[in-house]
Amino acid sequence: MDVYLTAEQIELRGEVRSWLDQAWPPERVAAMERNEEYPDDFYQECAKRGWNGIPVPTEYGGRGGSVMDLCVFVEEVGKTSISLATLYITGTIFGSHALEICGSKDQRDRYLPAVVSGDARFALAMSEPGAGSDFAAMTTRASRLDGERWRLDGLKGPISGAERAEVIICAARTSTDAESRRRGISLFLVEAGTEGLSFERRRFPAMRGLMVDDVHLEGVEVHDDAMLGGEGEGWKNLSRLMDPERLANAAQAVGVAQAAIDLAIEYAREREQYGEPIGRFQAVSHPLAESYTEIAAARLLVYAAAHKRDVEGSCPLEVSMAKTFANNVAVRASERALQTAGAFGYESESPFMRRFLEARGCELGGGTSQIQRNIIAHHLGLR
Ligand SMILES: Cc1cc2nc3c(=O)[nH]c(=O)nc-3n(C[C@H](O)[C@H](O)[C@H](O)COP(=O)(O)OP(=O)(O)OC[C@H]3O[C@@H](n4cnc5c(N)ncnc54)[C@H](O)[C@@H]3O)c2cc1C
């Protein structure tokens, strides 16, 4: 199943796996989720090992890695925890790709070396209470002040990792002209500690280690040079960011699915009922065999889309197919794993329940499966 991977990618996967197995055993992940312990040392250790530099160009001290490298890395982290994988995706990938797509030279010089060193974590604030799938319906407003400043007012959320991010990429409306619903959106880099910025924790049943927040912007003032990309180009630039975001999401879903099914296989081998391991009952073994196969197919679809993105550039059709397939495979695999573990699986802190809740969460991020199917249908000329 490694047909698409280079020797370096296989080596990276092995290094990440052996570190996570030793540093983040299941008990530690469970404690992080139970106690809402932000995994700062995960992020710092990724920096020390050079992994925060994977998406950063070499001239800024990064590895200049490919989207495929990121998928390999994120799948492995996803096998351990979605809080950890999402921290990496938002903290590292969003920031560096956004800067690569539309950052000025000054912005790249300022932030990219800090991504590599672990000093600048990003969060991406697109969603709002009234603007989720339809994020062009956002109402957060950026108004030009006298001189070279902007004032931001509004409410963004839920936003992953916002309260611990050093920089929030904040999408806001710079024009309310009804004709320019999409063209009226711009992006701003808002640094932690800016006056008028505050957070309210949102509580989900999974991803409790990585904090997810509503972000309040009340008279937040930023300088002109905090604008990321041109005025009114936010929609276009966010659309370009979607390929790596959705592929990373799909890769972490493959990781969750694999971890859930591996747990279930182990459980089905050991748990005995009617005098034999439950895995010997076809009704238990066949769903696991089916999911095992689906996961292998999902991984290949993710690799194929990542490969195309790396070689040919933007490929939203392949990305949406990979994301929706991987998300659905992960929900099905983790649900089957839960059923395999009976009452133990249903306990609120069981690893089976955590994997199921994580798979459901993945399915929402980066555009739901329905939205991905809309994109696929659009490419088929159906909408
Ligand atoms: C844990 C978590 C972390 C998140 N982190 C971030 C983050 O870091 N940054 C960020 O910007 N956002 C984040 N989000 C928000 C996420 O992107 C949105 O939840 C997602 O886009 C869906 O929006 P919504 O929840 O408002 O649902 P809605 O848009 O209200 O949709 C509700 C339902 O209707 C369906 N639907 C809506 N429109 C259509 C349509 N046209 N066709 C078919 N079906 C449709 C949806 O698929 C969904 O099932 C996060 C969400 C969660 C749960």
Ligand as a Chemical Component Dictionary entry (heavy atoms), coordinates in Angstrom:
data_LIG
# 
_chem_comp.id                   LIG 
_chem_comp.type                 NON-POLYMER 
_chem_comp.pdbx_formal_charge   0 
_chem_comp.three_letter_code    LIG 
# 
loop_
_chem_comp_atom.comp_id 
_chem_comp_atom.atom_id 
_chem_comp_atom.alt_atom_id 
_chem_comp_atom.type_symbol 
_chem_comp_atom.charge 
_chem_comp_atom.model_Cartn_x 
_chem_comp_atom.model_Cartn_y 
_chem_comp_atom.model_Cartn_z 
_chem_comp_atom.pdbx_ordinal 
LIG C1  C1  C 0 -14.567 20.844 16.499 1  
LIG C2  C2  C 0 -14.716 21.888 15.428 2  
LIG C3  C3  C 0 -13.635 22.694 15.087 3  
LIG C4  C4  C 0 -13.797 23.692 14.114 4  
LIG N1  N1  N 0 -12.717 24.494 13.812 5  
LIG C5  C5  C 0 -12.879 25.501 12.904 6  
LIG C6  C6  C 0 -11.788 26.385 12.607 7  
LIG O1  O1  O 0 -10.665 26.213 13.108 8  
LIG N2  N2  N 0 -12.007 27.417 11.764 9  
LIG C7  C7  C 0 -13.222 27.642 11.168 10 
LIG O2  O2  O 0 -13.356 28.605 10.413 11 
LIG N3  N3  N 0 -14.273 26.805 11.410 12 
LIG C8  C8  C 0 -14.133 25.744 12.256 13 
LIG N4  N4  N 0 -15.181 24.899 12.527 14 
LIG C9  C9  C 0 -16.465 25.140 11.888 15 
LIG C10 C10 C 0 -16.755 24.185 10.720 16 
LIG O3  O3  O 0 -15.987 24.546 9.605  17 
LIG C11 C11 C 0 -18.255 24.255 10.468 18 
LIG O4  O4  O 0 -18.876 23.575 11.552 19 
LIG C12 C12 C 0 -18.661 23.626 9.163  20 
LIG O5  O5  O 0 -18.233 24.411 8.079  21 
LIG C13 C13 C 0 -20.185 23.470 9.071  22 
LIG O6  O6  O 0 -20.837 24.674 9.405  23 
LIG P1  P1  P 0 -22.014 24.659 10.500 24 
LIG O7  O7  O 0 -21.580 23.844 11.657 25 
LIG O8  O8  O 0 -22.402 26.062 10.739 26 
LIG O9  O9  O 0 -23.195 23.877 9.816  27 
LIG P2  P2  P 0 -24.289 24.445 8.702  28 
LIG O10 O10 O 0 -23.538 25.166 7.660  29 
LIG O11 O11 O 0 -25.315 25.208 9.489  30 
LIG O12 O12 O 0 -24.847 23.126 8.173  31 
LIG C14 C14 C 0 -25.760 22.311 8.900  32 
LIG C15 C15 C 0 -26.050 21.063 8.084  33 
LIG O13 O13 O 0 -26.627 21.446 6.792  34 
LIG C16 C16 C 0 -25.837 20.937 5.743  35 
LIG N5  N5  N 0 -25.799 21.920 4.646  36 
LIG C17 C17 C 0 -25.590 23.263 4.738  37 
LIG N6  N6  N 0 -25.614 23.823 3.529  38 
LIG C18 C18 C 0 -25.830 22.827 2.631  39 
LIG C19 C19 C 0 -25.941 22.755 1.207  40 
LIG N7  N7  N 0 -25.824 23.846 0.432  41 
LIG N8  N8  N 0 -26.161 21.541 0.643  42 
LIG C20 C20 C 0 -26.258 20.418 1.405  43 
LIG N9  N9  N 0 -26.162 20.423 2.760  44 
LIG C21 C21 C 0 -25.945 21.599 3.355  45 
LIG C22 C22 C 0 -24.442 20.730 6.328  46 
LIG O14 O14 O 0 -23.713 19.754 5.617  47 
LIG C23 C23 C 0 -24.784 20.275 7.757  48 
LIG O15 O15 O 0 -25.067 18.911 7.781  49 
LIG C24 C24 C 0 -15.044 23.872 13.461 50 
LIG C25 C25 C 0 -16.113 23.024 13.781 51 
LIG C26 C26 C 0 -15.961 22.044 14.754 52 
LIG C27 C27 C 0 -17.131 21.155 15.085 53 
# 
loop_
_chem_comp_bond.comp_id 
_chem_comp_bond.atom_id_1 
_chem_comp_bond.atom_id_2 
_chem_comp_bond.value_order 
_chem_comp_bond.pdbx_ordinal 
LIG C1  C2  SING 1  
LIG C2  C3  SING 2  
LIG C2  C26 DOUB 3  
LIG C3  C4  DOUB 4  
LIG C4  N1  SING 5  
LIG C4  C24 SING 6  
LIG N1  C5  DOUB 7  
LIG C5  C6  SING 8  
LIG C5  C8  SING 9  
LIG C6  O1  DOUB 10 
LIG C6  N2  SING 11 
LIG N2  C7  SING 12 
LIG C7  O2  DOUB 13 
LIG C7  N3  SING 14 
LIG N3  C8  DOUB 15 
LIG C8  N4  SING 16 
LIG N4  C9  SING 17 
LIG N4  C24 SING 18 
LIG C9  C10 SING 19 
LIG C10 O3  SING 20 
LIG C10 C11 SING 21 
LIG C11 O4  SING 22 
LIG C11 C12 SING 23 
LIG C12 O5  SING 24 
LIG C12 C13 SING 25 
LIG C13 O6  SING 26 
LIG O6  P1  SING 27 
LIG P1  O7  DOUB 28 
LIG P1  O8  SING 29 
LIG P1  O9  SING 30 
LIG O9  P2  SING 31 
LIG P2  O10 DOUB 32 
LIG P2  O11 SING 33 
LIG P2  O12 SING 34 
LIG O12 C14 SING 35 
LIG C14 C15 SING 36 
LIG C15 O13 SING 37 
LIG C15 C23 SING 38 
LIG O13 C16 SING 39 
LIG C16 N5  SING 40 
LIG C16 C22 SING 41 
LIG N5  C17 SING 42 
LIG N5  C21 SING 43 
LIG C17 N6  DOUB 44 
LIG N6  C18 SING 45 
LIG C18 C19 SING 46 
LIG C18 C21 DOUB 47 
LIG C19 N7  SING 48 
LIG C19 N8  DOUB 49 
LIG N8  C20 SING 50 
LIG C20 N9  DOUB 51 
LIG N9  C21 SING 52 
LIG C22 O14 SING 53 
LIG C22 C23 SING 54 
LIG C23 O15 SING 55 
LIG C24 C25 DOUB 56 
LIG C25 C26 SING 57 
LIG C26 C27 SING 58 
# 
